[in-house]
C-alpha cells in the first residue's frame, strides 16, 4: 500500500520536520511505500547533520530546487499558497491509499490524517503581537473557511493537550493527542556539568529569545542560545545581538548557530539548566531532549511545556516562571543548590521516557491502520 506524506519543507529542520521524519520511519518499517511531497527539494545531508541518521521515503516529489524568497513573511505566504495547490493536486491525482499531512496548518483541507505541530497560522491573529502576522493569519483563516465544511480532515492529531484545548475552543475541532517523538537515547547524562544555561530553538521571530539577555543581566552565569538559522533568521539574530549589547551581557550570552547534532548533544549534556522562552509553545521537543540529557527545564508558565511536559507540577520535573525576574530567581536558586537540581534532574530524565519515538510511532501506525480499515469497509 502507498501513503503520501506531505510537508511544506523539511529543510527548516525544526520540531515539525522531526515529526514528519518519524512518520516516514514508522510507516516504512511497517511495509508501506512512502511518497514524500514538499515544495522544495529536501537536503538530506543537512537533515542528517542536524538529526543524525534519518529515514528516507521511497519516492519524492517537489516543485522547486530551492525556496526562492528570503523575507520570512513573503516566504510564509509563498509556502502556504504552493502547498495548498500541491495538496489539491495530490488529492485529485494521487493513487495513494492515505494522504498524511504533517505540516499542522491545513487542518480543514484534503488530507486523511493531519498532525498539528503548533498553534495554526489561522489562529495567530488571536495572540500574535505583530500586525503583519495578524493580517496574514486573518486572511488565511478566511480562505480556509471557504473549504472547511466539504473538505474537513478525517483524523486530526495534535501534539499536546494545550493545542487540543485551543483548537476545541477556537474552531470546535475534535482531536486526539499523540506527543511528538523525542530520541531521548541520543543524549549523554554522564558528562561533567558546568554552571551553564542553554536555550535551543530555531532563530525565528516569535521565539521570544530576547528574554535570555534580560534574564542574564541579573545573573553571572553563562547562557548559550543554540539553534538552526537560515536567511530568514538574519533579522532575529541581528536583533538578539542588539539586545545582548543593550543589556551589556556580551561576556555571558553567546549564540551558537547551526551546530552539528553531535555539537548540540555535547552542549546540552554539559549544561545544568535548560531555559525555554516562548510563551505560546505548543509542545517543545528541545525541552524533552534537555531533560533526557540531565538538564532541569525552566519554562514559561503557559503552553505545552507547562501543561504537557511538566504536567503543571512545579518542582517535580522542572520549574515554570511568569516573568523574567522570576526566571532569574529560579535559575539562581537551582545553581546554588546542587542537591535540589540533581533531584529534579533525575525525575526529569525519567519523565522524558514518556516521549520516546517508539511510543509515537506505535500510535501513529495504529491511526493509519484504522483509516485504512475504514476505507476498506472492514
SEMARKE-426387 format. One record per residue (C-alpha): x, y, z; residue in three letters. Coordinates in nm, 4 decimals, always signed. Layout:
N
{x: X; y: Y; z: Z; res: ALA}
...
END
This chain:
378
{x: +0.0000; y: +0.0000; z: +0.0000; res: UNK}
{x: +0.1120; y: +0.3558; z: -0.0785; res: UNK}
{x: +0.0955; y: +0.6522; z: +0.1589; res: UNK}
{x: +0.1629; y: +1.0123; z: +0.0600; res: UNK}
{x: +0.3245; y: +1.2212; z: +0.3337; res: UNK}
{x: +0.3001; y: +1.5966; z: +0.2788; res: UNK}
{x: +0.5115; y: +1.8697; z: +0.4383; res: UNK}
{x: +0.5954; y: +2.2198; z: +0.3037; res: UNK}
{x: +0.9717; y: +2.1837; z: +0.3563; res: UNK}
{x: +1.1886; y: +1.9531; z: +0.5622; res: UNK}
{x: +1.4815; y: +2.1927; z: +0.5265; res: UNK}
{x: +1.3555; y: +2.4048; z: +0.8161; res: UNK}
{x: +1.4799; y: +2.1258; z: +1.0451; res: UNK}
{x: +1.2535; y: +2.2034; z: +1.3398; res: UNK}
{x: +1.0191; y: +2.0010; z: +1.5567; res: UNK}
{x: +0.7557; y: +1.9646; z: +1.2844; res: UNK}
{x: +1.0152; y: +1.8241; z: +1.0477; res: UNK}
{x: +1.1254; y: +1.5774; z: +1.3134; res: UNK}
{x: +0.7650; y: +1.4576; z: +1.3369; res: UNK}
{x: +0.7458; y: +1.4139; z: +0.9591; res: UNK}
{x: +1.0658; y: +1.2069; z: +0.9523; res: UNK}
{x: +0.9392; y: +0.9779; z: +1.2285; res: UNK}
{x: +0.6080; y: +0.9313; z: +1.0462; res: UNK}
{x: +0.8051; y: +0.8224; z: +0.7394; res: UNK}
{x: +1.0146; y: +0.5888; z: +0.9522; res: UNK}
{x: +0.7153; y: +0.4280; z: +1.1252; res: UNK}
{x: +0.5234; y: +0.3685; z: +0.8032; res: UNK}
{x: +0.8281; y: +0.2460; z: +0.6083; res: UNK}
{x: +0.9141; y: -0.0054; z: +0.8784; res: UNK}
{x: +0.5547; y: -0.1281; z: +0.8682; res: UNK}
{x: +0.5938; y: -0.2082; z: +0.4990; res: UNK}
{x: +0.4118; y: +0.0857; z: +0.3407; res: UNK}
{x: +0.5526; y: +0.2559; z: +0.0320; res: UNK}
{x: +0.6045; y: +0.6250; z: +0.1105; res: UNK}
{x: +0.5841; y: +0.9180; z: -0.1301; res: UNK}
{x: +0.7034; y: +1.2488; z: +0.0167; res: UNK}
{x: +0.5572; y: +1.5689; z: -0.1303; res: UNK}
{x: +0.7223; y: +1.9040; z: -0.0495; res: UNK}
{x: +0.7607; y: +2.2484; z: -0.2026; res: UNK}
{x: +1.1389; y: +2.2422; z: -0.2251; res: UNK}
{x: +1.3951; y: +1.9666; z: -0.2701; res: UNK}
{x: +1.4977; y: +1.8049; z: +0.0558; res: UNK}
{x: +1.8607; y: +1.8425; z: +0.1604; res: UNK}
{x: +1.9098; y: +1.5005; z: +0.3213; res: UNK}
{x: +2.2741; y: +1.5628; z: +0.4096; res: UNK}
{x: +2.1734; y: +1.8728; z: +0.6034; res: UNK}
{x: +1.8997; y: +1.6810; z: +0.7872; res: UNK}
{x: +2.1433; y: +1.4080; z: +0.8881; res: UNK}
{x: +2.3804; y: +1.6758; z: +1.0165; res: UNK}
{x: +2.1004; y: +1.8152; z: +1.2333; res: UNK}
{x: +1.9199; y: +1.4971; z: +1.3437; res: UNK}
{x: +2.1647; y: +1.2164; z: +1.2861; res: UNK}
{x: +2.0522; y: +0.9265; z: +1.0648; res: UNK}
{x: +1.7022; y: +0.9792; z: +0.9233; res: UNK}
{x: +1.4512; y: +0.7618; z: +0.7370; res: UNK}
{x: +1.4052; y: +0.8400; z: +0.3677; res: UNK}
{x: +1.0908; y: +0.7908; z: +0.1575; res: UNK}
{x: +1.0714; y: +0.5555; z: -0.1391; res: UNK}
{x: +0.9738; y: +0.8415; z: -0.3692; res: UNK}
{x: +0.9976; y: +1.2219; z: -0.3576; res: UNK}
{x: +0.8034; y: +1.4903; z: -0.5439; res: UNK}
{x: +0.8716; y: +1.8631; z: -0.5196; res: UNK}
{x: +0.8146; y: +2.1823; z: -0.7167; res: UNK}
{x: +1.1370; y: +2.3781; z: -0.6624; res: UNK}
{x: +1.5054; y: +2.3075; z: -0.6177; res: UNK}
{x: +1.5244; y: +2.5847; z: -0.3582; res: UNK}
{x: +1.2817; y: +2.8192; z: -0.1828; res: UNK}
{x: +1.3403; y: +3.1489; z: -0.3656; res: UNK}
{x: +1.2034; y: +3.4084; z: -0.1216; res: UNK}
{x: +1.4239; y: +3.5437; z: +0.1546; res: UNK}
{x: +1.1811; y: +3.7541; z: +0.3615; res: UNK}
{x: +1.0118; y: +3.5382; z: +0.6262; res: UNK}
{x: +0.6655; y: +3.6913; z: +0.5723; res: UNK}
{x: +0.6760; y: +3.6513; z: +0.1948; res: UNK}
{x: +0.8179; y: +3.3028; z: +0.2361; res: UNK}
{x: +0.5265; y: +3.2065; z: +0.4602; res: UNK}
{x: +0.2649; y: +3.3267; z: +0.2101; res: UNK}
{x: +0.4556; y: +3.1638; z: -0.0760; res: UNK}
{x: +0.4818; y: +2.8318; z: +0.1082; res: UNK}
{x: +0.1163; y: +2.8197; z: +0.2058; res: UNK}
{x: -0.0006; y: +2.9073; z: -0.1455; res: UNK}
{x: +0.2147; y: +2.6453; z: -0.3170; res: UNK}
{x: +0.1470; y: +2.3778; z: -0.0582; res: UNK}
{x: -0.2275; y: +2.4334; z: -0.0934; res: UNK}
{x: -0.2007; y: +2.3757; z: -0.4682; res: UNK}
{x: +0.0113; y: +2.0652; z: -0.4062; res: UNK}
{x: -0.2492; y: +1.9201; z: -0.1717; res: UNK}
{x: -0.5236; y: +1.9754; z: -0.4288; res: UNK}
{x: -0.3100; y: +1.8079; z: -0.6953; res: UNK}
{x: -0.2307; y: +1.5094; z: -0.4760; res: UNK}
{x: -0.5937; y: +1.4654; z: -0.3734; res: UNK}
{x: -0.7099; y: +1.4660; z: -0.7338; res: UNK}
{x: -0.4236; y: +1.2743; z: -0.8950; res: UNK}
{x: -0.2659; y: +1.0557; z: -0.6283; res: UNK}
{x: -0.3098; y: +0.6817; z: -0.6246; res: UNK}
{x: -0.2150; y: +0.6709; z: -0.2561; res: UNK}
{x: -0.4285; y: +0.4811; z: -0.0094; res: UNK}
{x: -0.3770; y: +0.7504; z: +0.2577; res: UNK}
{x: -0.2703; y: +1.1161; z: +0.2494; res: UNK}
{x: -0.0936; y: +1.2206; z: +0.5693; res: UNK}
{x: -0.0312; y: +1.5930; z: +0.6198; res: UNK}
{x: +0.2359; y: +1.6624; z: +0.8840; res: UNK}
{x: +0.2577; y: +2.0394; z: +0.8365; res: UNK}
{x: -0.0020; y: +2.1209; z: +1.1001; res: UNK}
{x: -0.1535; y: +2.4198; z: +0.9219; res: UNK}
{x: -0.4097; y: +2.2974; z: +0.6742; res: UNK}
{x: -0.6403; y: +2.1395; z: +0.9258; res: UNK}
{x: -0.9573; y: +2.1738; z: +0.7180; res: UNK}
{x: -0.8228; y: +2.0536; z: +0.3872; res: UNK}
{x: -0.7772; y: +1.7352; z: +0.1945; res: UNK}
{x: -0.5602; y: +1.5004; z: +0.3946; res: UNK}
{x: -0.6982; y: +1.1836; z: +0.5516; res: UNK}
{x: -0.4802; y: +1.2475; z: +0.8578; res: UNK}
{x: -0.3360; y: +1.5788; z: +0.9740; res: UNK}
{x: -0.0818; y: +1.6262; z: +1.2544; res: UNK}
{x: -0.0859; y: +1.9684; z: +1.4235; res: UNK}
{x: +0.2627; y: +2.0653; z: +1.5451; res: UNK}
{x: +0.1891; y: +2.4183; z: +1.6631; res: UNK}
{x: -0.0864; y: +2.6735; z: +1.7024; res: UNK}
{x: -0.2082; y: +2.7022; z: +1.3412; res: UNK}
{x: -0.1404; y: +3.0169; z: +1.1424; res: UNK}
{x: -0.5127; y: +3.0893; z: +1.1187; res: UNK}
{x: -0.5243; y: +3.1354; z: +1.4981; res: UNK}
{x: -0.2135; y: +3.3560; z: +1.5327; res: UNK}
{x: -0.4396; y: +3.6585; z: +1.4938; res: UNK}
{x: -0.5685; y: +3.5869; z: +1.8446; res: UNK}
{x: -0.2323; y: +3.6111; z: +2.0212; res: UNK}
{x: +0.0455; y: +3.7413; z: +1.7926; res: UNK}
{x: +0.1667; y: +4.0971; z: +1.8641; res: UNK}
{x: +0.2997; y: +4.1570; z: +1.5099; res: UNK}
{x: +0.0361; y: +4.3327; z: +1.2977; res: UNK}
{x: +0.1548; y: +4.1859; z: +0.9663; res: UNK}
{x: +0.1323; y: +3.8308; z: +1.1018; res: UNK}
{x: -0.2154; y: +3.9069; z: +1.2355; res: UNK}
{x: -0.3258; y: +4.0271; z: +0.8912; res: UNK}
{x: -0.1783; y: +3.7183; z: +0.7232; res: UNK}
{x: -0.3463; y: +3.4982; z: +0.9824; res: UNK}
{x: -0.6859; y: +3.6630; z: +0.9306; res: UNK}
{x: -0.6642; y: +3.6355; z: +0.5514; res: UNK}
{x: -0.5569; y: +3.2720; z: +0.5753; res: UNK}
{x: -0.8416; y: +3.1908; z: +0.8111; res: UNK}
{x: -1.0914; y: +3.3411; z: +0.5673; res: UNK}
{x: -0.9506; y: +3.1266; z: +0.2856; res: UNK}
{x: -0.9755; y: +2.8078; z: +0.4904; res: UNK}
{x: -1.3362; y: +2.8773; z: +0.5862; res: UNK}
{x: -1.4282; y: +2.8504; z: +0.2191; res: UNK}
{x: -1.3110; y: +2.4867; z: +0.2180; res: UNK}
{x: -1.3790; y: +2.3829; z: +0.5763; res: UNK}
{x: -1.7120; y: +2.2025; z: +0.5552; res: UNK}
{x: -1.6744; y: +1.9830; z: +0.2445; res: UNK}
{x: -1.3065; y: +1.9061; z: +0.2948; res: UNK}
{x: -1.2643; y: +1.8570; z: +0.6695; res: UNK}
{x: -0.9825; y: +1.6188; z: +0.7636; res: UNK}
{x: -1.0908; y: +1.2697; z: +0.8633; res: UNK}
{x: -0.8459; y: +1.2418; z: +1.1521; res: UNK}
{x: -0.6920; y: +1.5363; z: +1.3379; res: UNK}
{x: -0.3931; y: +1.4643; z: +1.5659; res: UNK}
{x: -0.2426; y: +1.7291; z: +1.7952; res: UNK}
{x: +0.0899; y: +1.7389; z: +1.9745; res: UNK}
{x: -0.0383; y: +1.8358; z: +2.3204; res: UNK}
{x: -0.3443; y: +1.8810; z: +2.5386; res: UNK}
{x: -0.2657; y: +2.2545; z: +2.5263; res: UNK}
{x: -0.3071; y: +2.2554; z: +2.1468; res: UNK}
{x: -0.6191; y: +2.0392; z: +2.1663; res: UNK}
{x: -0.7838; y: +2.2842; z: +2.4059; res: UNK}
{x: -0.7102; y: +2.5824; z: +2.1791; res: UNK}
{x: -0.8471; y: +2.4091; z: +1.8683; res: UNK}
{x: -1.1575; y: +2.2943; z: +2.0518; res: UNK}
{x: -1.2311; y: +2.6391; z: +2.1935; res: UNK}
{x: -1.1464; y: +2.8398; z: +1.8803; res: UNK}
{x: -1.2560; y: +2.6140; z: +1.5959; res: UNK}
{x: -1.4716; y: +2.3459; z: +1.7545; res: UNK}
{x: -1.2322; y: +2.0770; z: +1.6268; res: UNK}
{x: -1.2146; y: +1.7382; z: +1.7927; res: UNK}
{x: -0.8706; y: +1.5777; z: +1.8000; res: UNK}
{x: -0.6549; y: +1.3119; z: +1.9598; res: UNK}
{x: -0.3251; y: +1.3792; z: +2.1372; res: UNK}
{x: -0.0079; y: +1.1996; z: +2.0290; res: UNK}
{x: +0.3030; y: +1.3558; z: +2.1755; res: UNK}
{x: +0.5890; y: +1.4242; z: +1.9306; res: UNK}
{x: +0.8796; y: +1.1759; z: +1.9158; res: UNK}
{x: +1.1918; y: +1.2625; z: +2.1103; res: UNK}
{x: +1.5002; y: +1.0457; z: +2.0684; res: UNK}
{x: +1.5928; y: +1.0512; z: +2.4359; res: UNK}
{x: +1.8574; y: +0.7800; z: +2.3983; res: UNK}
{x: +2.0896; y: +1.0032; z: +2.1955; res: UNK}
{x: +2.1738; y: +1.2236; z: +2.4909; res: UNK}
{x: +2.4521; y: +1.1678; z: +2.7420; res: UNK}
{x: +2.3855; y: +1.2025; z: +3.1148; res: UNK}
{x: +2.7337; y: +1.1084; z: +3.2337; res: UNK}
{x: +2.9198; y: +1.4244; z: +3.1280; res: UNK}
{x: +3.0566; y: +1.6657; z: +3.3854; res: UNK}
{x: +2.8386; y: +1.9753; z: +3.4088; res: UNK}
{x: +2.9063; y: +2.3463; z: +3.4136; res: UNK}
{x: +2.7089; y: +2.6345; z: +3.5594; res: UNK}
{x: +2.5647; y: +2.6712; z: +3.2118; res: UNK}
{x: +2.2121; y: +2.7577; z: +3.0974; res: UNK}
{x: +2.1251; y: +2.6582; z: +2.7412; res: UNK}
{x: +1.8367; y: +2.7555; z: +2.5135; res: UNK}
{x: +1.7778; y: +2.5556; z: +2.1946; res: UNK}
{x: +1.5420; y: +2.6561; z: +1.9133; res: UNK}
{x: +1.5357; y: +2.7873; z: +1.5593; res: UNK}
{x: +1.6334; y: +3.1525; z: +1.5258; res: UNK}
{x: +1.2913; y: +3.2884; z: +1.4350; res: UNK}
{x: +1.0697; y: +3.5798; z: +1.5278; res: UNK}
{x: +0.8124; y: +3.4815; z: +1.7856; res: UNK}
{x: +1.0510; y: +3.2598; z: +1.9849; res: UNK}
{x: +1.0971; y: +3.5436; z: +2.2400; res: UNK}
{x: +1.4710; y: +3.4809; z: +2.2613; res: UNK}
{x: +1.5193; y: +3.8397; z: +2.3785; res: UNK}
{x: +1.4233; y: +3.7088; z: +2.7231; res: UNK}
{x: +1.7657; y: +3.5457; z: +2.7545; res: UNK}
{x: +1.9779; y: +3.8642; z: +2.7776; res: UNK}
{x: +1.7108; y: +4.0210; z: +3.0022; res: UNK}
{x: +1.7357; y: +3.7272; z: +3.2421; res: UNK}
{x: +2.1150; y: +3.7091; z: +3.2127; res: UNK}
{x: +2.1664; y: +4.0707; z: +3.3199; res: UNK}
{x: +2.0574; y: +3.9786; z: +3.6748; res: UNK}
{x: +2.2942; y: +3.6787; z: +3.6937; res: UNK}
{x: +2.6626; y: +3.5987; z: +3.6490; res: UNK}
{x: +2.6253; y: +3.2580; z: +3.4836; res: UNK}
{x: +2.6904; y: +3.1667; z: +3.1204; res: UNK}
{x: +2.3993; y: +3.1399; z: +2.8739; res: UNK}
{x: +2.4095; y: +2.9762; z: +2.5294; res: UNK}
{x: +2.1408; y: +3.0248; z: +2.2635; res: UNK}
{x: +2.1799; y: +2.7379; z: +2.0196; res: UNK}
{x: +1.9843; y: +2.6773; z: +1.7023; res: UNK}
{x: +1.9288; y: +2.6409; z: +1.3318; res: UNK}
{x: +1.9401; y: +2.9553; z: +1.1182; res: UNK}
{x: +1.8878; y: +3.0392; z: +0.7527; res: UNK}
{x: +1.8495; y: +3.3589; z: +0.5530; res: UNK}
{x: +1.5121; y: +3.4293; z: +0.7145; res: UNK}
{x: +1.6830; y: +3.4233; z: +1.0568; res: UNK}
{x: +1.9080; y: +3.7223; z: +0.9905; res: UNK}
{x: +1.6769; y: +3.9847; z: +1.1396; res: UNK}
{x: +1.6250; y: +3.7747; z: +1.4544; res: UNK}
{x: +1.9988; y: +3.7222; z: +1.5052; res: UNK}
{x: +2.0677; y: +4.0912; z: +1.4444; res: UNK}
{x: +1.8016; y: +4.1899; z: +1.6997; res: UNK}
{x: +1.9379; y: +3.9416; z: +1.9553; res: UNK}
{x: +2.2884; y: +4.0826; z: +1.9243; res: UNK}
{x: +2.1486; y: +4.4322; z: +1.9744; res: UNK}
{x: +1.9721; y: +4.3162; z: +2.2905; res: UNK}
{x: +2.2891; y: +4.1487; z: +2.4178; res: UNK}
{x: +2.4761; y: +4.4764; z: +2.3719; res: UNK}
{x: +2.1908; y: +4.6789; z: +2.5185; res: UNK}
{x: +2.1914; y: +4.4812; z: +2.8429; res: UNK}
{x: +2.5721; y: +4.4565; z: +2.8488; res: UNK}
{x: +2.5838; y: +4.0765; z: +2.8726; res: UNK}
{x: +2.8318; y: +4.0018; z: +2.5923; res: UNK}
{x: +3.0535; y: +3.8273; z: +2.8463; res: UNK}
{x: +2.7864; y: +3.5704; z: +2.9379; res: UNK}
{x: +2.5396; y: +3.5316; z: +2.6481; res: UNK}
{x: +2.6646; y: +3.3579; z: +2.3334; res: UNK}
{x: +2.4921; y: +3.2493; z: +2.0130; res: UNK}
{x: +2.5804; y: +2.9091; z: +1.8623; res: UNK}
{x: +2.4435; y: +2.8998; z: +1.5073; res: UNK}
{x: +2.3878; y: +2.5832; z: +1.3023; res: UNK}
{x: +2.5750; y: +2.3336; z: +1.5191; res: UNK}
{x: +2.6015; y: +1.9704; z: +1.4122; res: UNK}
{x: +2.3863; y: +1.7215; z: +1.6002; res: UNK}
{x: +2.6964; y: +1.5961; z: +1.7823; res: UNK}
{x: +2.7840; y: +1.9504; z: +1.8893; res: UNK}
{x: +2.4290; y: +2.0047; z: +2.0115; res: UNK}
{x: +2.4369; y: +1.6845; z: +2.2173; res: UNK}
{x: +2.7691; y: +1.7849; z: +2.3747; res: UNK}
{x: +2.6421; y: +2.1326; z: +2.4643; res: UNK}
{x: +2.3152; y: +2.0161; z: +2.6194; res: UNK}
{x: +2.4870; y: +1.7298; z: +2.8017; res: UNK}
{x: +2.7302; y: +1.9691; z: +2.9684; res: UNK}
{x: +2.4666; y: +2.2197; z: +3.0848; res: UNK}
{x: +2.2851; y: +2.2185; z: +3.4171; res: UNK}
{x: +1.9712; y: +2.4063; z: +3.3154; res: UNK}
{x: +1.7582; y: +2.4485; z: +3.0048; res: UNK}
{x: +1.5791; y: +2.7813; z: +2.9599; res: UNK}
{x: +1.2776; y: +2.7971; z: +2.7291; res: UNK}
{x: +1.1395; y: +3.1363; z: +2.6263; res: UNK}
{x: +0.8322; y: +3.1079; z: +2.4030; res: UNK}
{x: +0.5038; y: +3.1595; z: +2.5915; res: UNK}
{x: +0.2833; y: +3.0072; z: +2.3212; res: UNK}
{x: +0.4938; y: +2.6964; z: +2.2530; res: UNK}
{x: +0.2563; y: +2.4103; z: +2.1809; res: UNK}
{x: +0.4998; y: +2.1389; z: +2.2956; res: UNK}
{x: +0.8802; y: +2.1799; z: +2.2862; res: UNK}
{x: +1.0871; y: +1.8820; z: +2.1689; res: UNK}
{x: +1.4129; y: +2.0514; z: +2.2683; res: UNK}
{x: +1.2891; y: +2.0674; z: +2.6283; res: UNK}
{x: +1.2413; y: +1.6907; z: +2.6465; res: UNK}
{x: +1.5813; y: +1.6362; z: +2.4834; res: UNK}
{x: +1.7394; y: +1.8530; z: +2.7517; res: UNK}
{x: +1.5580; y: +1.6609; z: +3.0257; res: UNK}
{x: +1.6888; y: +1.3344; z: +2.8794; res: UNK}
{x: +2.0375; y: +1.4839; z: +2.8856; res: UNK}
{x: +2.0128; y: +1.5673; z: +3.2557; res: UNK}
{x: +1.9152; y: +1.9346; z: +3.2426; res: UNK}
{x: +1.6465; y: +2.0845; z: +3.4633; res: UNK}
{x: +1.3995; y: +2.2766; z: +3.2422; res: UNK}
{x: +1.2855; y: +2.6286; z: +3.3276; res: UNK}
{x: +0.9852; y: +2.7170; z: +3.1103; res: UNK}
{x: +0.7082; y: +2.9783; z: +3.0842; res: UNK}
{x: +0.4007; y: +2.9014; z: +3.2938; res: UNK}
{x: +0.1955; y: +2.8534; z: +2.9807; res: UNK}
{x: +0.1744; y: +2.6318; z: +2.6740; res: UNK}
{x: +0.2626; y: +2.2701; z: +2.6145; res: UNK}
{x: +0.5907; y: +2.2784; z: +2.8115; res: UNK}
{x: +0.3987; y: +2.3563; z: +3.1305; res: UNK}
{x: +0.0728; y: +2.1684; z: +3.0629; res: UNK}
{x: +0.2109; y: +1.8551; z: +2.8999; res: UNK}
{x: +0.5843; y: +1.8158; z: +2.9621; res: UNK}
{x: +0.5976; y: +1.9347; z: +3.3244; res: UNK}
{x: +0.2380; y: +1.8211; z: +3.3868; res: UNK}
{x: +0.1718; y: +2.1511; z: +3.5728; res: UNK}
{x: +0.3770; y: +2.0291; z: +3.8711; res: UNK}
{x: +0.6157; y: +2.2972; z: +3.9897; res: UNK}
{x: +0.9453; y: +2.1465; z: +4.1016; res: UNK}
{x: +0.8615; y: +1.7889; z: +4.0028; res: UNK}
{x: +1.0241; y: +1.7647; z: +3.6567; res: UNK}
{x: +1.1313; y: +2.1270; z: +3.6267; res: UNK}
{x: +1.0186; y: +2.4807; z: +3.7053; res: UNK}
{x: +0.7971; y: +2.7419; z: +3.5432; res: UNK}
{x: +0.8097; y: +3.1211; z: +3.5530; res: UNK}
{x: +0.5734; y: +3.4072; z: +3.4728; res: UNK}
{x: +0.8309; y: +3.6882; z: +3.4422; res: UNK}
{x: +1.1997; y: +3.7329; z: +3.3607; res: UNK}
{x: +1.2590; y: +3.8273; z: +3.7245; res: UNK}
{x: +1.1060; y: +3.5002; z: +3.8453; res: UNK}
{x: +1.3086; y: +3.3053; z: +3.5887; res: UNK}
{x: +1.6299; y: +3.4651; z: +3.7164; res: UNK}
{x: +1.5387; y: +3.3780; z: +4.0758; res: UNK}
{x: +1.4701; y: +3.0130; z: +3.9866; res: UNK}
{x: +1.7960; y: +2.9803; z: +3.7907; res: UNK}
{x: +1.9960; y: +3.1324; z: +4.0728; res: UNK}
{x: +1.8361; y: +2.9009; z: +4.3320; res: UNK}
{x: +1.8983; y: +2.5871; z: +4.1254; res: UNK}
{x: +2.2619; y: +2.6692; z: +4.0553; res: UNK}
{x: +2.3242; y: +2.7445; z: +4.4214; res: UNK}
{x: +2.1602; y: +2.4198; z: +4.5393; res: UNK}
{x: +2.3114; y: +2.1200; z: +4.3581; res: UNK}
{x: +2.1132; y: +1.8771; z: +4.5719; res: UNK}
{x: +1.7806; y: +2.0227; z: +4.4594; res: UNK}
{x: +1.8920; y: +2.0458; z: +4.0981; res: UNK}
{x: +2.0157; y: +1.6846; z: +4.0843; res: UNK}
{x: +1.6958; y: +1.5520; z: +4.2449; res: UNK}
{x: +1.4760; y: +1.7318; z: +3.9914; res: UNK}
{x: +1.7088; y: +1.6347; z: +3.7043; res: UNK}
{x: +1.6717; y: +1.2655; z: +3.7887; res: UNK}
{x: +1.2916; y: +1.2898; z: +3.7848; res: UNK}
{x: +1.3116; y: +1.4855; z: +3.4582; res: UNK}
{x: +1.5192; y: +1.2101; z: +3.2948; res: UNK}
{x: +1.2535; y: +0.9512; z: +3.3827; res: UNK}
{x: +0.9745; y: +1.1803; z: +3.2640; res: UNK}
{x: +1.1464; y: +1.2190; z: +2.9255; res: UNK}
{x: +1.0985; y: +0.8459; z: +2.8555; res: UNK}
{x: +0.7244; y: +0.9093; z: +2.8128; res: UNK}
{x: +0.8079; y: +1.0797; z: +2.4817; res: UNK}
{x: +1.0279; y: +0.8071; z: +2.3303; res: UNK}
{x: +0.9881; y: +0.7687; z: +1.9492; res: UNK}
{x: +0.8680; y: +0.4086; z: +1.9853; res: UNK}
{x: +0.5558; y: +0.5360; z: +2.1644; res: UNK}
{x: +0.4867; y: +0.7955; z: +1.8930; res: UNK}
{x: +0.5446; y: +0.5547; z: +1.6044; res: UNK}
{x: +0.3236; y: +0.2834; z: +1.7543; res: UNK}
{x: +0.0333; y: +0.5266; z: +1.7975; res: UNK}
{x: +0.0751; y: +0.6778; z: +1.4500; res: UNK}
{x: +0.0736; y: +0.3333; z: +1.2916; res: UNK}
{x: -0.2449; y: +0.2464; z: +1.4808; res: UNK}
{x: -0.4210; y: +0.5577; z: +1.3427; res: UNK}
{x: -0.3114; y: +0.4841; z: +0.9848; res: UNK}
{x: -0.4291; y: +0.1239; z: +1.0094; res: UNK}
{x: -0.7669; y: +0.2404; z: +1.1418; res: UNK}
{x: -0.8059; y: +0.4800; z: +0.8474; res: UNK}
{x: -0.7220; y: +0.2021; z: +0.6019; res: UNK}
{x: -0.9726; y: -0.0336; z: +0.7642; res: UNK}
{x: -1.2366; y: +0.2390; z: +0.7494; res: UNK}
{x: -1.1696; y: +0.2979; z: +0.3781; res: UNK}
{x: -1.1897; y: -0.0706; z: +0.3003; res: UNK}
{x: -1.5189; y: -0.1022; z: +0.4874; res: UNK}
{x: -1.3883; y: -0.3537; z: +0.7398; res: UNK}
END
